[in-house]
Amino acid sequence: MRRAGARPATPRLPPPRTSRKNGGVNLGQLAQLRTPAGSAALAAATEVAGGDPLAAAAALRSTGLPADLAAAALTQAELRRRAVGKFGPAAADMFFTRPGLEQATRQVVARRRAERLRTSGVRALADLGCGLGADALAAARTGIRVYGVEADPLTAAIAAANAEATGLAERFTVDQGDATTFDLSRVDGVFCDPARRASGRRVFDPNAYSPPWDFVLSLTERAPRTVVKVAPGLDHALIPPGAEAEWVSVNGDLVEAALWCGEFATVARRATVLREGSPTDGSAAARETVHELASSRVTEAPVGPVRRYVYDPDPAVVRAHLVAELAGELDATLADPTIAYLYADTPTPTPFARCLEITDVLPFSLKRLRALLRERRVGRVEIRKRGSALEPEKLRRDLRLTGDQPASLVLTRVDGAPMVLICRPTTG
């Protein structure tokens, strides 16, 4: 609350409950933070953020800042620090809410999507449900004119503030309103990222998305070039006919899926594997690599015995149902038709899977496995599993290892029987 006698610089603030719900900021506080005094508060908060929160709050209040503004500045400073992983150095001048940051597209993914939109000829894009503006900002940086629509007033105001903070306000404007009423004749491309959270919880039923799934499907029919961001666990049965379904991973983590519809579609299924490294030359930009595996046919991988090498496919490959295509590239087979581990006689370098050399294949027995690992002085294990009910951390404790050698364990099934593969990384 504002201190008694303090002169209001903005309209009366909403109740504190709104501030907590939206991650420590409300419309009134956002307006304050964008004033010169607010900028000074943010700068001071940035210096003390990351330490003890009570001490940081006390330090800011000692400068004469109202308690609510000090709290909002500290929250923004902390969110900016966390946002660097998604937005890069630009995060230092942007505004966030906790839910918005959690749902925002990573910069490396948004940038790649924007480049594809631009290459496809999009010059004016509707971003329906633009959130904090991650995808819209990436598109605007390529020169695309973006019209953002966001239902939540605070989120819409933050997206507009981020457009100004990044110098893109001329190419990215935001309307607060209903995305379902946007006039599609104003644009030649549509991007929709329906909200998949309600009351702070994830929504798994597409009919509960906002905008709802039936509106999303209507977009794919009304707009000749539409891309929809969806959860990576989307049921394949919900993919619209003729759409290209793309699953994207970053550094081995499956982060999202997207449906490229109408003229955007070029294949049926695509796995995009992005690798984002740390800067090596002191610059702000990280080195990135992009690898794609795609197919328009439904095929099945051949089944055979366990062989010398095992491949653990990237989760984007698995979710895109492209394991058979990867098997063809690696001259590999499945040992169980229901489990996505591939086996081969020789190692083949690939960005789409982790390759391990198998030293032992055992029917699972805790006693026998513990004895073998102790005999080999194994004290550190990486545990991977598919088709196994065992909990890796519990197994790690139960093994009670004390040696100084590393090993990789792969828990799986072969012909329905639980097996453990003892492995080591390939040297090639």
Contacts in CASP RR format, 6 or more apart in sequence:
PFRMAT RR
TARGET T0000
AUTHOR 0000-0000-0000
METHOD contacts of the structure
MODEL  1
MRRAGARPATPRLPPPRTSRKNGGVNLGQLAQLRTPAGSAALAAATEVAG
GDPLAAAAALRSTGLPADLAAAALTQAELRRRAVGKFGPAAADMFFTRPG
LEQATRQVVARRRAERLRTSGVRALADLGCGLGADALAAARTGIRVYGVE
ADPLTAAIAAANAEATGLAERFTVDQGDATTFDLSRVDGVFCDPARRASG
RRVFDPNAYSPPWDFVLSLTERAPRTVVKVAPGLDHALIPPGAEAEWVSV
NGDLVEAALWCGEFATVARRATVLREGSPTDGSAAARETVHELASSRVTE
APVGPVRRYVYDPDPAVVRAHLVAELAGELDATLADPTIAYLYADTPTPT
PFARCLEITDVLPFSLKRLRALLRERRVGRVEIRKRGSALEPEKLRRDLR
LTGDQPASLVLTRVDGAPMVLICRPTTG
1 16 0 8 1.000
1 67 0 8 1.000
1 68 0 8 1.000
2 8 0 8 1.000
2 13 0 8 1.000
2 66 0 8 1.000
2 68 0 8 1.000
3 66 0 8 1.000
3 67 0 8 1.000
6 66 0 8 1.000
9 31 0 8 1.000
9 32 0 8 1.000
9 35 0 8 1.000
9 37 0 8 1.000
10 28 0 8 1.000
10 31 0 8 1.000
10 32 0 8 1.000
11 28 0 8 1.000
11 31 0 8 1.000
13 19 0 8 1.000
13 26 0 8 1.000
13 28 0 8 1.000
13 29 0 8 1.000
13 68 0 8 1.000
14 26 0 8 1.000
14 27 0 8 1.000
14 28 0 8 1.000
16 68 0 8 1.000
18 26 0 8 1.000
19 25 0 8 1.000
19 26 0 8 1.000
19 29 0 8 1.000
19 68 0 8 1.000
19 71 0 8 1.000
19 72 0 8 1.000
22 97 0 8 1.000
22 98 0 8 1.000
22 99 0 8 1.000
22 154 0 8 1.000
23 75 0 8 1.000
23 79 0 8 1.000
23 97 0 8 1.000
23 98 0 8 1.000
23 99 0 8 1.000
24 71 0 8 1.000
24 72 0 8 1.000
24 75 0 8 1.000
24 97 0 8 1.000
24 98 0 8 1.000
25 33 0 8 1.000
25 72 0 8 1.000
25 75 0 8 1.000
25 76 0 8 1.000
25 95 0 8 1.000
25 97 0 8 1.000
25 154 0 8 1.000
25 158 0 8 1.000
26 154 0 8 1.000
27 153 0 8 1.000
27 154 0 8 1.000
27 157 0 8 1.000
29 68 0 8 1.000
29 69 0 8 1.000
29 72 0 8 1.000
30 95 0 8 1.000
30 154 0 8 1.000
30 157 0 8 1.000
30 158 0 8 1.000
30 161 0 8 1.000
32 38 0 8 1.000
32 69 0 8 1.000
32 72 0 8 1.000
33 39 0 8 1.000
33 41 0 8 1.000
33 42 0 8 1.000
33 69 0 8 1.000
33 72 0 8 1.000
33 73 0 8 1.000
33 76 0 8 1.000
33 95 0 8 1.000
34 161 0 8 1.000
38 69 0 8 1.000
38 73 0 8 1.000
41 60 0 8 1.000
41 65 0 8 1.000
41 69 0 8 1.000
41 70 0 8 1.000
41 73 0 8 1.000
42 73 0 8 1.000
42 76 0 8 1.000
42 77 0 8 1.000
44 59 0 8 1.000
44 60 0 8 1.000
44 63 0 8 1.000
44 65 0 8 1.000
44 73 0 8 1.000
45 56 0 8 1.000
45 60 0 8 1.000
45 70 0 8 1.000
45 73 0 8 1.000
45 74 0 8 1.000
45 76 0 8 1.000
45 77 0 8 1.000
46 77 0 8 1.000
46 80 0 8 1.000
46 92 0 8 1.000
48 55 0 8 1.000
48 56 0 8 1.000
48 59 0 8 1.000
48 60 0 8 1.000
48 74 0 8 1.000
48 77 0 8 1.000
49 56 0 8 1.000
49 74 0 8 1.000
49 77 0 8 1.000
49 78 0 8 1.000
49 81 0 8 1.000
50 56 0 8 1.000
50 78 0 8 1.000
50 81 0 8 1.000
53 74 0 8 1.000
56 74 0 8 1.000
57 67 0 8 1.000
57 70 0 8 1.000
57 71 0 8 1.000
57 74 0 8 1.000
60 70 0 8 1.000
60 73 0 8 1.000
60 74 0 8 1.000
61 67 0 8 1.000
61 70 0 8 1.000
65 73 0 8 1.000
76 95 0 8 1.000
76 96 0 8 1.000
79 96 0 8 1.000
79 97 0 8 1.000
79 98 0 8 1.000
79 101 0 8 1.000
80 91 0 8 1.000
80 92 0 8 1.000
80 94 0 8 1.000
80 96 0 8 1.000
81 91 0 8 1.000
82 101 0 8 1.000
83 91 0 8 1.000
83 94 0 8 1.000
83 96 0 8 1.000
83 101 0 8 1.000
83 104 0 8 1.000
84 91 0 8 1.000
84 92 0 8 1.000
85 91 0 8 1.000
85 106 0 8 1.000
85 107 0 8 1.000
86 101 0 8 1.000
86 104 0 8 1.000
86 105 0 8 1.000
86 106 0 8 1.000
86 107 0 8 1.000
86 134 0 8 1.000
87 94 0 8 1.000
87 104 0 8 1.000
87 107 0 8 1.000
87 134 0 8 1.000
88 107 0 8 1.000
88 284 0 8 1.000
89 284 0 8 1.000
90 137 0 8 1.000
90 165 0 8 1.000
90 166 0 8 1.000
93 165 0 8 1.000
93 166 0 8 1.000
94 132 0 8 1.000
94 161 0 8 1.000
94 162 0 8 1.000
94 165 0 8 1.000
94 166 0 8 1.000
95 132 0 8 1.000
95 158 0 8 1.000
95 161 0 8 1.000
95 162 0 8 1.000
95 165 0 8 1.000
96 132 0 8 1.000
96 158 0 8 1.000
97 132 0 8 1.000
97 154 0 8 1.000
97 155 0 8 1.000
97 158 0 8 1.000
99 197 0 8 1.000
99 200 0 8 1.000
100 131 0 8 1.000
100 132 0 8 1.000
100 155 0 8 1.000
101 132 0 8 1.000
103 131 0 8 1.000
103 195 0 8 1.000
103 196 0 8 1.000
103 197 0 8 1.000
104 131 0 8 1.000
104 132 0 8 1.000
104 133 0 8 1.000
104 134 0 8 1.000
105 113 0 8 1.000
105 134 0 8 1.000
105 135 0 8 1.000
105 138 0 8 1.000
105 193 0 8 1.000
105 229 0 8 1.000
105 256 0 8 1.000
106 134 0 8 1.000
106 250 0 8 1.000
106 255 0 8 1.000
107 134 0 8 1.000
107 138 0 8 1.000
108 250 0 8 1.000
108 274 0 8 1.000
108 276 0 8 1.000
108 286 0 8 1.000
108 288 0 8 1.000
109 248 0 8 1.000
109 250 0 8 1.000
109 255 0 8 1.000
109 256 0 8 1.000
109 274 0 8 1.000
110 134 0 8 1.000
110 135 0 8 1.000
110 137 0 8 1.000
110 138 0 8 1.000
110 139 0 8 1.000
111 138 0 8 1.000
111 141 0 8 1.000
112 272 0 8 1.000
112 274 0 8 1.000
112 290 0 8 1.000
113 135 0 8 1.000
113 138 0 8 1.000
113 139 0 8 1.000
113 191 0 8 1.000
113 227 0 8 1.000
113 258 0 8 1.000
114 135 0 8 1.000
114 138 0 8 1.000
114 139 0 8 1.000
114 141 0 8 1.000
114 142 0 8 1.000
114 144 0 8 1.000
115 142 0 8 1.000
117 125 0 8 1.000
117 139 0 8 1.000
117 142 0 8 1.000
117 144 0 8 1.000
117 189 0 8 1.000
117 191 0 8 1.000
117 227 0 8 1.000
118 139 0 8 1.000
118 142 0 8 1.000
118 143 0 8 1.000
118 144 0 8 1.000
120 225 0 8 1.000
120 263 0 8 1.000
120 264 0 8 1.000
121 188 0 8 1.000
122 139 0 8 1.000
122 144 0 8 1.000
122 188 0 8 1.000
122 189 0 8 1.000
122 225 0 8 1.000
123 144 0 8 1.000
123 145 0 8 1.000
123 188 0 8 1.000
124 144 0 8 1.000
124 145 0 8 1.000
124 146 0 8 1.000
124 147 0 8 1.000
124 186 0 8 1.000
124 187 0 8 1.000
124 188 0 8 1.000
124 189 0 8 1.000
125 136 0 8 1.000
125 139 0 8 1.000
125 144 0 8 1.000
125 145 0 8 1.000
125 146 0 8 1.000
125 147 0 8 1.000
125 187 0 8 1.000
125 188 0 8 1.000
125 189 0 8 1.000
125 190 0 8 1.000
125 191 0 8 1.000
126 146 0 8 1.000
126 147 0 8 1.000
126 148 0 8 1.000
126 149 0 8 1.000
126 182 0 8 1.000
126 184 0 8 1.000
126 186 0 8 1.000
126 187 0 8 1.000
126 189 0 8 1.000
126 190 0 8 1.000
126 191 0 8 1.000
127 133 0 8 1.000
127 135 0 8 1.000
127 136 0 8 1.000
127 139 0 8 1.000
127 146 0 8 1.000
127 147 0 8 1.000
127 148 0 8 1.000
127 149 0 8 1.000
127 191 0 8 1.000
127 192 0 8 1.000
127 193 0 8 1.000
128 148 0 8 1.000
128 149 0 8 1.000
128 179 0 8 1.000
128 182 0 8 1.000
128 190 0 8 1.000
128 191 0 8 1.000
128 192 0 8 1.000
128 193 0 8 1.000
128 211 0 8 1.000
128 219 0 8 1.000
129 148 0 8 1.000
129 149 0 8 1.000
129 150 0 8 1.000
129 151 0 8 1.000
129 179 0 8 1.000
129 192 0 8 1.000
129 193 0 8 1.000
129 194 0 8 1.000
129 195 0 8 1.000
129 211 0 8 1.000
130 136 0 8 1.000
130 146 0 8 1.000
130 148 0 8 1.000
130 149 0 8 1.000
130 150 0 8 1.000
130 156 0 8 1.000
130 159 0 8 1.000
130 174 0 8 1.000
130 193 0 8 1.000
131 150 0 8 1.000
131 152 0 8 1.000
131 155 0 8 1.000
131 156 0 8 1.000
131 158 0 8 1.000
131 159 0 8 1.000
131 193 0 8 1.000
132 155 0 8 1.000
132 158 0 8 1.000
132 159 0 8 1.000
132 162 0 8 1.000
133 148 0 8 1.000
133 159 0 8 1.000
133 162 0 8 1.000
133 163 0 8 1.000
133 172 0 8 1.000
135 191 0 8 1.000
135 193 0 8 1.000
135 229 0 8 1.000
136 146 0 8 1.000
136 148 0 8 1.000
136 159 0 8 1.000
136 163 0 8 1.000
136 172 0 8 1.000
137 162 0 8 1.000
137 163 0 8 1.000
137 166 0 8 1.000
137 168 0 8 1.000
137 172 0 8 1.000
139 146 0 8 1.000
139 172 0 8 1.000
139 191 0 8 1.000
140 146 0 8 1.000
140 163 0 8 1.000
140 168 0 8 1.000
140 171 0 8 1.000
140 172 0 8 1.000
141 168 0 8 1.000
143 171 0 8 1.000
144 171 0 8 1.000
145 171 0 8 1.000
146 171 0 8 1.000
146 172 0 8 1.000
146 173 0 8 1.000
147 173 0 8 1.000
147 175 0 8 1.000
147 182 0 8 1.000
147 186 0 8 1.000
147 187 0 8 1.000
148 159 0 8 1.000
148 172 0 8 1.000
148 173 0 8 1.000
148 174 0 8 1.000
148 175 0 8 1.000
149 174 0 8 1.000
149 175 0 8 1.000
149 177 0 8 1.000
149 178 0 8 1.000
149 179 0 8 1.000
149 182 0 8 1.000
150 156 0 8 1.000
150 159 0 8 1.000
150 174 0 8 1.000
150 175 0 8 1.000
150 176 0 8 1.000
150 177 0 8 1.000
150 179 0 8 1.000
151 176 0 8 1.000
151 177 0 8 1.000
151 178 0 8 1.000
151 179 0 8 1.000
151 210 0 8 1.000
152 176 0 8 1.000
153 176 0 8 1.000
156 174 0 8 1.000
156 175 0 8 1.000
156 176 0 8 1.000
156 177 0 8 1.000
157 176 0 8 1.000
159 172 0 8 1.000
159 174 0 8 1.000
160 169 0 8 1.000
160 173 0 8 1.000
160 174 0 8 1.000
163 169 0 8 1.000
163 172 0 8 1.000
163 173 0 8 1.000
163 174 0 8 1.000
179 192 0 8 1.000
179 211 0 8 1.000
179 215 0 8 1.000
180 211 0 8 1.000
180 215 0 8 1.000
184 190 0 8 1.000
184 222 0 8 1.000
184 223 0 8 1.000
188 225 0 8 1.000
189 223 0 8 1.000
189 225 0 8 1.000
189 226 0 8 1.000
190 219 0 8 1.000
190 223 0 8 1.000
190 225 0 8 1.000
190 226 0 8 1.000
190 227 0 8 1.000
191 226 0 8 1.000
191 227 0 8 1.000
191 228 0 8 1.000
191 229 0 8 1.000
192 211 0 8 1.000
192 216 0 8 1.000
192 219 0 8 1.000
192 226 0 8 1.000
192 227 0 8 1.000
192 228 0 8 1.000
192 229 0 8 1.000
193 228 0 8 1.000
193 229 0 8 1.000
194 209 0 8 1.000
194 210 0 8 1.000
194 211 0 8 1.000
194 212 0 8 1.000
194 213 0 8 1.000
194 216 0 8 1.000
194 228 0 8 1.000
194 229 0 8 1.000
194 230 0 8 1.000
195 203 0 8 1.000
195 209 0 8 1.000
195 210 0 8 1.000
196 202 0 8 1.000
196 203 0 8 1.000
196 204 0 8 1.000
196 209 0 8 1.000
196 231 0 8 1.000
197 203 0 8 1.000
198 208 0 8 1.000
198 210 0 8 1.000
203 209 0 8 1.000
204 231 0 8 1.000
206 212 0 8 1.000
206 213 0 8 1.000
206 216 0 8 1.000
206 230 0 8 1.000
206 234 0 8 1.000
206 238 0 8 1.000
207 213 0 8 1.000
207 214 0 8 1.000
209 216 0 8 1.000
213 238 0 8 1.000
216 228 0 8 1.000
217 240 0 8 1.000
219 226 0 8 1.000
219 228 0 8 1.000
219 261 0 8 1.000
220 226 0 8 1.000
220 228 0 8 1.000
220 240 0 8 1.000
220 243 0 8 1.000
220 259 0 8 1.000
220 261 0 8 1.000
220 262 0 8 1.000
223 261 0 8 1.000
224 262 0 8 1.000
224 263 0 8 1.000
225 261 0 8 1.000
225 262 0 8 1.000
225 263 0 8 1.000
225 264 0 8 1.000
226 259 0 8 1.000
226 261 0 8 1.000
226 262 0 8 1.000
226 264 0 8 1.000
227 258 0 8 1.000
227 259 0 8 1.000
227 260 0 8 1.000
227 261 0 8 1.000
227 264 0 8 1.000
228 258 0 8 1.000
228 259 0 8 1.000
228 261 0 8 1.000
229 256 0 8 1.000
229 257 0 8 1.000
229 258 0 8 1.000
230 256 0 8 1.000
230 257 0 8 1.000
230 258 0 8 1.000
230 259 0 8 1.000
231 256 0 8 1.000
231 257 0 8 1.000
232 247 0 8 1.000
232 248 0 8 1.000
232 254 0 8 1.000
232 255 0 8 1.000
232 256 0 8 1.000
232 257 0 8 1.000
232 315 0 8 1.000
232 319 0 8 1.000
233 257 0 8 1.000
233 319 0 8 1.000
234 245 0 8 1.000
234 257 0 8 1.000
236 245 0 8 1.000
236 321 0 8 1.000
239 245 0 8 1.000
239 259 0 8 1.000
240 259 0 8 1.000
240 261 0 8 1.000
242 261 0 8 1.000
242 262 0 8 1.000
242 265 0 8 1.000
242 268 0 8 1.000
243 259 0 8 1.000
243 260 0 8 1.000
243 261 0 8 1.000
243 262 0 8 1.000
243 265 0 8 1.000
244 259 0 8 1.000
244 260 0 8 1.000
244 261 0 8 1.000
244 264 0 8 1.000
244 265 0 8 1.000
244 266 0 8 1.000
244 267 0 8 1.000
244 268 0 8 1.000
244 269 0 8 1.000
244 270 0 8 1.000
245 257 0 8 1.000
245 258 0 8 1.000
245 259 0 8 1.000
245 260 0 8 1.000
245 268 0 8 1.000
245 269 0 8 1.000
245 270 0 8 1.000
245 320 0 8 1.000
246 257 0 8 1.000
246 258 0 8 1.000
246 259 0 8 1.000
246 260 0 8 1.000
246 269 0 8 1.000
246 270 0 8 1.000
246 271 0 8 1.000
246 272 0 8 1.000
246 320 0 8 1.000
247 254 0 8 1.000
247 256 0 8 1.000
247 257 0 8 1.000
247 270 0 8 1.000
247 271 0 8 1.000
247 272 0 8 1.000
247 315 0 8 1.000
247 316 0 8 1.000
247 317 0 8 1.000
247 319 0 8 1.000
247 320 0 8 1.000
248 254 0 8 1.000
248 255 0 8 1.000
248 256 0 8 1.000
248 257 0 8 1.000
248 258 0 8 1.000
248 272 0 8 1.000
248 274 0 8 1.000
248 316 0 8 1.000
249 255 0 8 1.000
249 271 0 8 1.000
249 272 0 8 1.000
249 273 0 8 1.000
249 274 0 8 1.000
249 314 0 8 1.000
249 315 0 8 1.000
249 316 0 8 1.000
250 274 0 8 1.000
250 275 0 8 1.000
250 276 0 8 1.000
251 274 0 8 1.000
251 275 0 8 1.000
251 276 0 8 1.000
251 277 0 8 1.000
252 273 0 8 1.000
252 314 0 8 1.000
252 315 0 8 1.000
253 315 0 8 1.000
254 315 0 8 1.000
254 316 0 8 1.000
254 319 0 8 1.000
257 319 0 8 1.000
260 266 0 8 1.000
266 294 0 8 1.000
267 294 0 8 1.000
267 295 0 8 1.000
267 296 0 8 1.000
268 295 0 8 1.000
268 296 0 8 1.000
268 297 0 8 1.000
269 294 0 8 1.000
269 295 0 8 1.000
269 296 0 8 1.000
269 320 0 8 1.000
269 321 0 8 1.000
269 322 0 8 1.000
270 292 0 8 1.000
270 293 0 8 1.000
270 294 0 8 1.000
270 320 0 8 1.000
271 292 0 8 1.000
271 293 0 8 1.000
271 294 0 8 1.000
271 314 0 8 1.000
271 316 0 8 1.000
271 317 0 8 1.000
271 319 0 8 1.000
271 320 0 8 1.000
271 322 0 8 1.000
271 352 0 8 1.000
272 290 0 8 1.000
272 291 0 8 1.000
272 292 0 8 1.000
272 316 0 8 1.000
273 290 0 8 1.000
273 291 0 8 1.000
273 292 0 8 1.000
273 293 0 8 1.000
273 314 0 8 1.000
273 316 0 8 1.000
273 317 0 8 1.000
273 351 0 8 1.000
273 352 0 8 1.000
274 288 0 8 1.000
274 289 0 8 1.000
274 290 0 8 1.000
274 291 0 8 1.000
275 288 0 8 1.000
275 289 0 8 1.000
275 290 0 8 1.000
275 291 0 8 1.000
275 351 0 8 1.000
276 286 0 8 1.000
276 287 0 8 1.000
276 288 0 8 1.000
277 286 0 8 1.000
277 287 0 8 1.000
277 288 0 8 1.000
278 286 0 8 1.000
278 287 0 8 1.000
279 285 0 8 1.000
279 286 0 8 1.000
279 287 0 8 1.000
280 287 0 8 1.000
289 351 0 8 1.000
291 351 0 8 1.000
291 352 0 8 1.000
293 317 0 8 1.000
293 320 0 8 1.000
293 322 0 8 1.000
293 325 0 8 1.000
293 326 0 8 1.000
293 352 0 8 1.000
294 322 0 8 1.000
295 322 0 8 1.000
295 325 0 8 1.000
298 321 0 8 1.000
299 324 0 8 1.000
299 325 0 8 1.000
300 324 0 8 1.000
300 337 0 8 1.000
301 323 0 8 1.000
301 324 0 8 1.000
301 327 0 8 1.000
301 328 0 8 1.000
301 332 0 8 1.000
301 333 0 8 1.000
301 334 0 8 1.000
301 337 0 8 1.000
301 342 0 8 1.000
302 327 0 8 1.000
302 333 0 8 1.000
302 334 0 8 1.000
303 333 0 8 1.000
303 334 0 8 1.000
303 335 0 8 1.000
303 336 0 8 1.000
303 337 0 8 1.000
304 333 0 8 1.000
304 334 0 8 1.000
304 335 0 8 1.000
304 343 0 8 1.000
305 333 0 8 1.000
305 335 0 8 1.000
305 343 0 8 1.000
306 335 0 8 1.000
306 343 0 8 1.000
306 358 0 8 1.000
306 361 0 8 1.000
306 414 0 8 1.000
306 419 0 8 1.000
306 421 0 8 1.000
307 332 0 8 1.000
307 333 0 8 1.000
307 343 0 8 1.000
307 344 0 8 1.000
307 345 0 8 1.000
307 358 0 8 1.000
308 343 0 8 1.000
308 344 0 8 1.000
308 345 0 8 1.000
308 346 0 8 1.000
308 357 0 8 1.000
308 358 0 8 1.000
309 343 0 8 1.000
309 344 0 8 1.000
309 345 0 8 1.000
309 346 0 8 1.000
309 347 0 8 1.000
309 355 0 8 1.000
309 356 0 8 1.000
309 357 0 8 1.000
309 358 0 8 1.000
309 426 0 8 1.000
310 341 0 8 1.000
310 342 0 8 1.000
310 343 0 8 1.000
310 355 0 8 1.000
310 356 0 8 1.000
310 358 0 8 1.000
310 410 0 8 1.000
310 421 0 8 1.000
310 423 0 8 1.000
311 326 0 8 1.000
311 330 0 8 1.000
311 332 0 8 1.000
311 341 0 8 1.000
311 342 0 8 1.000
311 343 0 8 1.000
311 344 0 8 1.000
311 350 0 8 1.000
311 353 0 8 1.000
311 354 0 8 1.000
311 355 0 8 1.000
311 356 0 8 1.000
312 341 0 8 1.000
312 353 0 8 1.000
312 354 0 8 1.000
312 356 0 8 1.000
312 384 0 8 1.000
312 386 0 8 1.000
312 410 0 8 1.000
313 323 0 8 1.000
313 326 0 8 1.000
313 340 0 8 1.000
313 342 0 8 1.000
313 352 0 8 1.000
313 353 0 8 1.000
314 351 0 8 1.000
314 352 0 8 1.000
314 353 0 8 1.000
317 323 0 8 1.000
317 326 0 8 1.000
317 352 0 8 1.000
317 353 0 8 1.000
318 340 0 8 1.000
323 334 0 8 1.000
323 340 0 8 1.000
323 342 0 8 1.000
326 332 0 8 1.000
326 342 0 8 1.000
326 350 0 8 1.000
326 352 0 8 1.000
326 353 0 8 1.000
327 333 0 8 1.000
327 334 0 8 1.000
327 342 0 8 1.000
329 348 0 8 1.000
329 350 0 8 1.000
329 352 0 8 1.000
330 342 0 8 1.000
330 344 0 8 1.000
330 348 0 8 1.000
330 350 0 8 1.000
330 353 0 8 1.000
331 344 0 8 1.000
331 345 0 8 1.000
331 346 0 8 1.000
331 348 0 8 1.000
332 342 0 8 1.000
332 343 0 8 1.000
332 344 0 8 1.000
333 342 0 8 1.000
333 343 0 8 1.000
333 344 0 8 1.000
334 340 0 8 1.000
334 341 0 8 1.000
334 342 0 8 1.000
334 343 0 8 1.000
335 341 0 8 1.000
335 343 0 8 1.000
335 412 0 8 1.000
335 414 0 8 1.000
335 415 0 8 1.000
336 412 0 8 1.000
336 413 0 8 1.000
336 414 0 8 1.000
336 415 0 8 1.000
336 416 0 8 1.000
338 387 0 8 1.000
338 413 0 8 1.000
339 386 0 8 1.000
339 387 0 8 1.000
339 412 0 8 1.000
339 413 0 8 1.000
340 386 0 8 1.000
341 386 0 8 1.000
341 410 0 8 1.000
341 412 0 8 1.000
342 353 0 8 1.000
347 355 0 8 1.000
347 357 0 8 1.000
347 426 0 8 1.000
347 428 0 8 1.000
348 355 0 8 1.000
349 355 0 8 1.000
349 428 0 8 1.000
355 425 0 8 1.000
355 426 0 8 1.000
356 408 0 8 1.000
356 410 0 8 1.000
356 421 0 8 1.000
356 423 0 8 1.000
356 424 0 8 1.000
356 425 0 8 1.000
356 426 0 8 1.000
357 423 0 8 1.000
357 424 0 8 1.000
357 425 0 8 1.000
357 426 0 8 1.000
358 410 0 8 1.000
358 421 0 8 1.000
358 422 0 8 1.000
358 423 0 8 1.000
359 422 0 8 1.000
359 423 0 8 1.000
359 424 0 8 1.000
360 372 0 8 1.000
360 421 0 8 1.000
360 422 0 8 1.000
361 414 0 8 1.000
361 419 0 8 1.000
361 420 0 8 1.000
361 421 0 8 1.000
361 422 0 8 1.000
362 368 0 8 1.000
362 369 0 8 1.000
362 372 0 8 1.000
362 419 0 8 1.000
362 420 0 8 1.000
362 421 0 8 1.000
362 422 0 8 1.000
363 417 0 8 1.000
363 418 0 8 1.000
363 419 0 8 1.000
363 420 0 8 1.000
364 388 0 8 1.000
364 390 0 8 1.000
364 411 0 8 1.000
364 418 0 8 1.000
364 419 0 8 1.000
364 420 0 8 1.000
366 395 0 8 1.000
366 398 0 8 1.000
366 399 0 8 1.000
369 399 0 8 1.000
369 409 0 8 1.000
369 420 0 8 1.000
370 398 0 8 1.000
370 399 0 8 1.000
370 400 0 8 1.000
372 422 0 8 1.000
373 379 0 8 1.000
373 381 0 8 1.000
373 399 0 8 1.000
373 401 0 8 1.000
373 407 0 8 1.000
373 422 0 8 1.000
374 401 0 8 1.000
374 402 0 8 1.000
374 403 0 8 1.000
376 405 0 8 1.000
376 407 0 8 1.000
377 403 0 8 1.000
377 404 0 8 1.000
377 405 0 8 1.000
378 401 0 8 1.000
378 403 0 8 1.000
378 405 0 8 1.000
378 406 0 8 1.000
378 407 0 8 1.000
379 401 0 8 1.000
379 402 0 8 1.000
379 403 0 8 1.000
379 404 0 8 1.000
379 405 0 8 1.000
379 406 0 8 1.000
379 407 0 8 1.000
380 401 0 8 1.000
380 405 0 8 1.000
380 406 0 8 1.000
380 407 0 8 1.000
381 396 0 8 1.000
381 399 0 8 1.000
381 401 0 8 1.000
381 406 0 8 1.000
381 407 0 8 1.000
381 408 0 8 1.000
381 409 0 8 1.000
382 406 0 8 1.000
382 407 0 8 1.000
382 408 0 8 1.000
382 409 0 8 1.000
383 392 0 8 1.000
383 395 0 8 1.000
383 396 0 8 1.000
383 408 0 8 1.000
383 409 0 8 1.000
383 411 0 8 1.000
384 408 0 8 1.000
384 409 0 8 1.000
384 410 0 8 1.000
384 411 0 8 1.000
385 392 0 8 1.000
385 410 0 8 1.000
385 411 0 8 1.000
385 412 0 8 1.000
386 411 0 8 1.000
386 412 0 8 1.000
387 411 0 8 1.000
387 412 0 8 1.000
387 413 0 8 1.000
388 411 0 8 1.000
388 412 0 8 1.000
388 413 0 8 1.000
388 418 0 8 1.000
390 411 0 8 1.000
392 411 0 8 1.000
395 409 0 8 1.000
395 411 0 8 1.000
406 424 0 8 1.000
407 422 0 8 1.000
407 423 0 8 1.000
407 424 0 8 1.000
408 422 0 8 1.000
408 423 0 8 1.000
408 424 0 8 1.000
408 425 0 8 1.000
409 420 0 8 1.000
409 421 0 8 1.000
409 422 0 8 1.000
409 423 0 8 1.000
410 420 0 8 1.000
410 421 0 8 1.000
410 423 0 8 1.000
411 418 0 8 1.000
411 419 0 8 1.000
411 420 0 8 1.000
412 418 0 8 1.000
412 419 0 8 1.000
412 420 0 8 1.000
412 421 0 8 1.000
413 419 0 8 1.000
END
